[in-house]
Amino acid sequence: MLSVQGLTKSFGNTRAVQDISFDVPAGMTGFVGGNGAGKTTTMRMIMGVLSPDAGQVLWNGSPTNREIRRGFGYMPEERGLYPRQKVLEQIVYFGKLFGRDGAAAKRDGIELLERFNLADRQDDMLDSLSLGNQQRVQIAVAVIGRPDFLVLDEPFSGLDPDAVDSMADLLREYNARGVPILFSSHQLELVERLCDNLTVLSRGRVVASGSRESLQRSGRIRHRLRMNTDVGWVRDAQVSVLDVAGDTAILDLADQAEADRLLGEAISRGSVVEFAELVPSLSEIYREVSK
């Protein structure tokens, strides 16, 4: 597990990141926030590209160093590949930098290009590929070292739906191997689809962090009541009513006792078709805590 503890970073008079702490356990952790929230700065500090003004990054309880970070795969926001080098040649080169045997790196590189439908482009120069295909090569470079931990800054940016699916499948495979993955994305539907955990930054501070379940249960849970008759009576039931439309009401109930009381009254008034919790999505959590 990776643990970020009290990281702080300033650029001149601008405080980019202020005393942030969060964990990245096994699984996929979505790292989200608006532009300028501090995501890229934090990722660069995790990878040692930037030195923090304060705080530390731990890997399995030990402070990270250059040797530990050699086991991390990184996909930066600004792509860092060589435009005039052949695609497969480049993947193999980075594999060797990670300490892989050249033949093994070539074998795995070809396999990655095949799954991204780029096998026929392996001898082409990188800059002859579309931006989306260059993005696929970048993720291949990030994983060619068989990393223990993955840091991916906007990995889905510019990808078409098929490439998004291929990328998601690859990340799930690493997830199944127990590799922790931290990835940033403005595409909240992908965060919702892929992530077990979420860390939200706003103005350089962590405003929410934890597992999907803990975050979904951290606030008040809304309920939907649906009956075989009009439910307008809930307006006089001394509960918080968010919406009423015919036979359906959306309610913000304070606790289980209030939910039980309302359900009892509903039963006395007719047949209850549905009385269910509306657990917030990760996207809704993000929008709420980022206000």
ZAZA-889749 format. One record per residue (C-alpha): residue number from 1; x negated, y, z. Coordinates in steps of 0.1 Angstrom, whole numbers, plus 5000, padded with zeros to 4 digits. Layout:
N
num: NUM; X: X; Y: Y; Z: Z
...
***
This chain:
291
num: 1; X: 5000; Y: 5000; Z: 5000
num: 2; X: 4989; Y: 5035; Z: 4992
num: 3; X: 4994; Y: 5062; Z: 5019
num: 4; X: 4992; Y: 5099; Z: 5014
num: 5; X: 4986; Y: 5118; Z: 5047
num: 6; X: 4988; Y: 5155; Z: 5050
num: 7; X: 4975; Y: 5165; Z: 5016
num: 8; X: 4971; Y: 5202; Z: 5010
num: 9; X: 4957; Y: 5220; Z: 4980
num: 10; X: 4955; Y: 5256; Z: 4970
num: 11; X: 4944; Y: 5273; Z: 4938
num: 12; X: 4933; Y: 5309; Z: 4948
num: 13; X: 4962; Y: 5324; Z: 4966
num: 14; X: 4987; Y: 5298; Z: 4954
num: 15; X: 4995; Y: 5269; Z: 4977
num: 16; X: 5003; Y: 5241; Z: 4952
num: 17; X: 5007; Y: 5213; Z: 4978
num: 18; X: 5014; Y: 5218; Z: 5015
num: 19; X: 5008; Y: 5191; Z: 5041
num: 20; X: 5026; Y: 5163; Z: 5022
num: 21; X: 5028; Y: 5127; Z: 5034
num: 22; X: 5044; Y: 5096; Z: 5019
num: 23; X: 5038; Y: 5059; Z: 5013
num: 24; X: 5038; Y: 5040; Z: 4980
num: 25; X: 5046; Y: 5003; Z: 4989
num: 26; X: 5048; Y: 4974; Z: 4966
num: 27; X: 5074; Y: 4981; Z: 4939
num: 28; X: 5081; Y: 5012; Z: 4919
num: 29; X: 5082; Y: 5046; Z: 4935
num: 30; X: 5097; Y: 5075; Z: 4916
num: 31; X: 5079; Y: 5108; Z: 4921
num: 32; X: 5102; Y: 5136; Z: 4912
num: 33; X: 5105; Y: 5174; Z: 4914
num: 34; X: 5110; Y: 5204; Z: 4893
num: 35; X: 5082; Y: 5221; Z: 4873
num: 36; X: 5055; Y: 5234; Z: 4896
num: 37; X: 5066; Y: 5212; Z: 4925
num: 38; X: 5031; Y: 5197; Z: 4929
num: 39; X: 5035; Y: 5163; Z: 4914
num: 40; X: 5006; Y: 5164; Z: 4890
num: 41; X: 4983; Y: 5180; Z: 4916
num: 42; X: 4991; Y: 5153; Z: 4940
num: 43; X: 4985; Y: 5125; Z: 4915
num: 44; X: 4951; Y: 5141; Z: 4906
num: 45; X: 4941; Y: 5141; Z: 4943
num: 46; X: 4952; Y: 5104; Z: 4946
num: 47; X: 4929; Y: 5096; Z: 4917
num: 48; X: 4900; Y: 5118; Z: 4929
num: 49; X: 4902; Y: 5142; Z: 4900
num: 50; X: 4908; Y: 5169; Z: 4925
num: 51; X: 4896; Y: 5172; Z: 4961
num: 52; X: 4922; Y: 5181; Z: 4987
num: 53; X: 4917; Y: 5211; Z: 5010
num: 54; X: 4930; Y: 5189; Z: 5038
num: 55; X: 4944; Y: 5154; Z: 5043
num: 56; X: 4935; Y: 5120; Z: 5030
num: 57; X: 4946; Y: 5091; Z: 5008
num: 58; X: 4945; Y: 5056; Z: 5022
num: 59; X: 4945; Y: 5023; Z: 5004
num: 60; X: 4955; Y: 4994; Z: 5026
num: 61; X: 4946; Y: 5014; Z: 5056
num: 62; X: 4911; Y: 5026; Z: 5044
num: 63; X: 4902; Y: 5060; Z: 5030
num: 64; X: 4899; Y: 5058; Z: 4992
num: 65; X: 4866; Y: 5063; Z: 4975
num: 66; X: 4852; Y: 5059; Z: 4940
num: 67; X: 4849; Y: 5021; Z: 4943
num: 68; X: 4885; Y: 5017; Z: 4955
num: 69; X: 4898; Y: 5040; Z: 4928
num: 70; X: 4881; Y: 5019; Z: 4901
num: 71; X: 4909; Y: 4995; Z: 4908
num: 72; X: 4936; Y: 5021; Z: 4901
num: 73; X: 4952; Y: 5026; Z: 4866
num: 74; X: 4959; Y: 5062; Z: 4857
num: 75; X: 4979; Y: 5078; Z: 4830
num: 76; X: 4975; Y: 5116; Z: 4832
num: 77; X: 5000; Y: 5142; Z: 4820
num: 78; X: 4975; Y: 5156; Z: 4795
num: 79; X: 4965; Y: 5125; Z: 4775
num: 80; X: 4928; Y: 5118; Z: 4777
num: 81; X: 4920; Y: 5096; Z: 4748
num: 82; X: 4896; Y: 5101; Z: 4718
num: 83; X: 4916; Y: 5112; Z: 4687
num: 84; X: 4889; Y: 5100; Z: 4662
num: 85; X: 4883; Y: 5066; Z: 4677
num: 86; X: 4901; Y: 5034; Z: 4665
num: 87; X: 4930; Y: 5023; Z: 4687
num: 88; X: 4918; Y: 4988; Z: 4697
num: 89; X: 4882; Y: 4999; Z: 4699
num: 90; X: 4893; Y: 5026; Z: 4724
num: 91; X: 4913; Y: 5002; Z: 4746
num: 92; X: 4884; Y: 4978; Z: 4748
num: 93; X: 4860; Y: 5006; Z: 4756
num: 94; X: 4881; Y: 5016; Z: 4786
num: 95; X: 4885; Y: 4980; Z: 4796
num: 96; X: 4847; Y: 4978; Z: 4799
num: 97; X: 4847; Y: 5009; Z: 4820
num: 98; X: 4870; Y: 4991; Z: 4844
num: 99; X: 4845; Y: 4962; Z: 4845
num: 100; X: 4863; Y: 4939; Z: 4821
num: 101; X: 4844; Y: 4915; Z: 4798
num: 102; X: 4846; Y: 4928; Z: 4762
num: 103; X: 4862; Y: 4897; Z: 4748
num: 104; X: 4888; Y: 4895; Z: 4776
num: 105; X: 4896; Y: 4933; Z: 4771
num: 106; X: 4900; Y: 4928; Z: 4734
num: 107; X: 4923; Y: 4898; Z: 4739
num: 108; X: 4945; Y: 4917; Z: 4763
num: 109; X: 4943; Y: 4948; Z: 4742
num: 110; X: 4957; Y: 4930; Z: 4712
num: 111; X: 4985; Y: 4915; Z: 4733
num: 112; X: 4994; Y: 4950; Z: 4746
num: 113; X: 4995; Y: 4964; Z: 4710
num: 114; X: 5017; Y: 4935; Z: 4699
num: 115; X: 5042; Y: 4941; Z: 4726
num: 116; X: 5043; Y: 4978; Z: 4716
num: 117; X: 5046; Y: 4969; Z: 4679
num: 118; X: 5013; Y: 4985; Z: 4671
num: 119; X: 4993; Y: 4954; Z: 4662
num: 120; X: 4991; Y: 4965; Z: 4626
num: 121; X: 4976; Y: 4999; Z: 4637
num: 122; X: 4948; Y: 4985; Z: 4658
num: 123; X: 4921; Y: 4997; Z: 4633
num: 124; X: 4937; Y: 5031; Z: 4627
num: 125; X: 4923; Y: 5063; Z: 4643
num: 126; X: 4944; Y: 5074; Z: 4673
num: 127; X: 4953; Y: 5108; Z: 4658
num: 128; X: 4969; Y: 5091; Z: 4628
num: 129; X: 4996; Y: 5077; Z: 4651
num: 130; X: 5028; Y: 5096; Z: 4661
num: 131; X: 5028; Y: 5112; Z: 4695
num: 132; X: 5051; Y: 5084; Z: 4708
num: 133; X: 5027; Y: 5057; Z: 4696
num: 134; X: 4998; Y: 5076; Z: 4711
num: 135; X: 5017; Y: 5074; Z: 4743
num: 136; X: 5020; Y: 5036; Z: 4740
num: 137; X: 4982; Y: 5034; Z: 4735
num: 138; X: 4977; Y: 5056; Z: 4766
num: 139; X: 4997; Y: 5032; Z: 4788
num: 140; X: 4977; Y: 5002; Z: 4773
num: 141; X: 4945; Y: 5020; Z: 4785
num: 142; X: 4960; Y: 5026; Z: 4819
num: 143; X: 4967; Y: 4988; Z: 4825
num: 144; X: 4938; Y: 4973; Z: 4805
num: 145; X: 4917; Y: 4971; Z: 4837
num: 146; X: 4944; Y: 4949; Z: 4854
num: 147; X: 4948; Y: 4975; Z: 4881
num: 148; X: 4958; Y: 4970; Z: 4918
num: 149; X: 4977; Y: 5003; Z: 4917
num: 150; X: 4992; Y: 5024; Z: 4890
num: 151; X: 4996; Y: 5062; Z: 4889
num: 152; X: 5016; Y: 5073; Z: 4858
num: 153; X: 5023; Y: 5110; Z: 4852
num: 154; X: 5054; Y: 5113; Z: 4829
num: 155; X: 5048; Y: 5079; Z: 4812
num: 156; X: 5081; Y: 5079; Z: 4793
num: 157; X: 5077; Y: 5114; Z: 4778
num: 158; X: 5083; Y: 5114; Z: 4741
num: 159; X: 5092; Y: 5077; Z: 4738
num: 160; X: 5121; Y: 5064; Z: 4717
num: 161; X: 5146; Y: 5041; Z: 4734
num: 162; X: 5128; Y: 5009; Z: 4722
num: 163; X: 5095; Y: 5021; Z: 4735
num: 164; X: 5111; Y: 5031; Z: 4768
num: 165; X: 5124; Y: 4995; Z: 4771
num: 166; X: 5090; Y: 4980; Z: 4763
num: 167; X: 5073; Y: 5003; Z: 4789
num: 168; X: 5099; Y: 4994; Z: 4815
num: 169; X: 5094; Y: 4957; Z: 4809
num: 170; X: 5057; Y: 4961; Z: 4813
num: 171; X: 5060; Y: 4980; Z: 4846
num: 172; X: 5084; Y: 4954; Z: 4859
num: 173; X: 5058; Y: 4927; Z: 4852
num: 174; X: 5033; Y: 4946; Z: 4872
num: 175; X: 5059; Y: 4952; Z: 4899
num: 176; X: 5065; Y: 4914; Z: 4900
num: 177; X: 5028; Y: 4909; Z: 4907
num: 178; X: 5030; Y: 4931; Z: 4937
num: 179; X: 5013; Y: 4961; Z: 4921
num: 180; X: 5025; Y: 4994; Z: 4937
num: 181; X: 5035; Y: 5019; Z: 4910
num: 182; X: 5039; Y: 5056; Z: 4914
num: 183; X: 5054; Y: 5074; Z: 4884
num: 184; X: 5067; Y: 5109; Z: 4878
num: 185; X: 5096; Y: 5116; Z: 4855
num: 186; X: 5121; Y: 5143; Z: 4847
num: 187; X: 5144; Y: 5115; Z: 4834
num: 188; X: 5164; Y: 5108; Z: 4865
num: 189; X: 5183; Y: 5080; Z: 4848
num: 190; X: 5151; Y: 5061; Z: 4844
num: 191; X: 5141; Y: 5067; Z: 4880
num: 192; X: 5176; Y: 5053; Z: 4890
num: 193; X: 5171; Y: 5023; Z: 4867
num: 194; X: 5136; Y: 5013; Z: 4878
num: 195; X: 5128; Y: 5025; Z: 4912
num: 196; X: 5130; Y: 5009; Z: 4946
num: 197; X: 5117; Y: 5040; Z: 4964
num: 198; X: 5118; Y: 5077; Z: 4958
num: 199; X: 5096; Y: 5107; Z: 4969
num: 200; X: 5110; Y: 5142; Z: 4961
num: 201; X: 5088; Y: 5173; Z: 4961
num: 202; X: 5100; Y: 5208; Z: 4961
num: 203; X: 5078; Y: 5239; Z: 4962
num: 204; X: 5048; Y: 5218; Z: 4972
num: 205; X: 5065; Y: 5200; Z: 5001
num: 206; X: 5081; Y: 5165; Z: 5005
num: 207; X: 5118; Y: 5170; Z: 5010
num: 208; X: 5128; Y: 5133; Z: 5009
num: 209; X: 5109; Y: 5100; Z: 5008
num: 210; X: 5118; Y: 5064; Z: 5015
num: 211; X: 5135; Y: 5033; Z: 5001
num: 212; X: 5166; Y: 5036; Z: 4979
num: 213; X: 5188; Y: 5022; Z: 5008
num: 214; X: 5174; Y: 5044; Z: 5035
num: 215; X: 5178; Y: 5076; Z: 5014
num: 216; X: 5213; Y: 5066; Z: 5003
num: 217; X: 5223; Y: 5061; Z: 5039
num: 218; X: 5206; Y: 5092; Z: 5052
num: 219; X: 5236; Y: 5115; Z: 5046
num: 220; X: 5273; Y: 5112; Z: 5050
num: 221; X: 5289; Y: 5086; Z: 5028
num: 222; X: 5319; Y: 5096; Z: 5008
num: 223; X: 5349; Y: 5074; Z: 5004
num: 224; X: 5374; Y: 5068; Z: 4976
num: 225; X: 5410; Y: 5060; Z: 4986
num: 226; X: 5434; Y: 5047; Z: 4959
num: 227; X: 5470; Y: 5037; Z: 4966
num: 228; X: 5501; Y: 5027; Z: 4947
num: 229; X: 5516; Y: 5060; Z: 4955
num: 230; X: 5507; Y: 5097; Z: 4956
num: 231; X: 5480; Y: 5105; Z: 4982
num: 232; X: 5486; Y: 5142; Z: 4986
num: 233; X: 5493; Y: 5135; Z: 5023
num: 234; X: 5455; Y: 5133; Z: 5030
num: 235; X: 5454; Y: 5171; Z: 5029
num: 236; X: 5472; Y: 5171; Z: 5062
num: 237; X: 5453; Y: 5142; Z: 5077
num: 238; X: 5426; Y: 5164; Z: 5094
num: 239; X: 5397; Y: 5150; Z: 5073
num: 240; X: 5374; Y: 5166; Z: 5047
num: 241; X: 5391; Y: 5162; Z: 5013
num: 242; X: 5368; Y: 5167; Z: 4983
num: 243; X: 5393; Y: 5159; Z: 4956
num: 244; X: 5429; Y: 5146; Z: 4952
num: 245; X: 5444; Y: 5135; Z: 4919
num: 246; X: 5477; Y: 5116; Z: 4920
num: 247; X: 5470; Y: 5082; Z: 4935
num: 248; X: 5433; Y: 5088; Z: 4942
num: 249; X: 5414; Y: 5109; Z: 4968
num: 250; X: 5377; Y: 5115; Z: 4974
num: 251; X: 5370; Y: 5120; Z: 5011
num: 252; X: 5340; Y: 5130; Z: 5032
num: 253; X: 5345; Y: 5111; Z: 5065
num: 254; X: 5325; Y: 5119; Z: 5096
num: 255; X: 5321; Y: 5084; Z: 5109
num: 256; X: 5335; Y: 5049; Z: 5110
num: 257; X: 5361; Y: 5058; Z: 5136
num: 258; X: 5375; Y: 5085; Z: 5112
num: 259; X: 5374; Y: 5060; Z: 5083
num: 260; X: 5394; Y: 5035; Z: 5104
num: 261; X: 5419; Y: 5060; Z: 5114
num: 262; X: 5425; Y: 5072; Z: 5079
num: 263; X: 5428; Y: 5037; Z: 5065
num: 264; X: 5453; Y: 5028; Z: 5092
num: 265; X: 5475; Y: 5058; Z: 5082
num: 266; X: 5472; Y: 5049; Z: 5045
num: 267; X: 5484; Y: 5014; Z: 5052
num: 268; X: 5514; Y: 5028; Z: 5070
num: 269; X: 5523; Y: 5048; Z: 5039
num: 270; X: 5521; Y: 5021; Z: 5012
num: 271; X: 5498; Y: 4996; Z: 4995
num: 272; X: 5461; Y: 5005; Z: 4995
num: 273; X: 5446; Y: 4995; Z: 4961
num: 274; X: 5410; Y: 5006; Z: 4971
num: 275; X: 5392; Y: 5021; Z: 5000
num: 276; X: 5355; Y: 5021; Z: 4992
num: 277; X: 5323; Y: 5038; Z: 5001
num: 278; X: 5307; Y: 5059; Z: 4973
num: 279; X: 5270; Y: 5054; Z: 4979
num: 280; X: 5251; Y: 5083; Z: 4963
num: 281; X: 5228; Y: 5075; Z: 4934
num: 282; X: 5191; Y: 5084; Z: 4935
num: 283; X: 5198; Y: 5112; Z: 4910
num: 284; X: 5225; Y: 5126; Z: 4933
num: 285; X: 5200; Y: 5124; Z: 4963
num: 286; X: 5174; Y: 5143; Z: 4942
num: 287; X: 5198; Y: 5171; Z: 4933
num: 288; X: 5210; Y: 5174; Z: 4969
num: 289; X: 5176; Y: 5176; Z: 4986
num: 290; X: 5161; Y: 5199; Z: 4958
num: 291; X: 5187; Y: 5227; Z: 4963
***
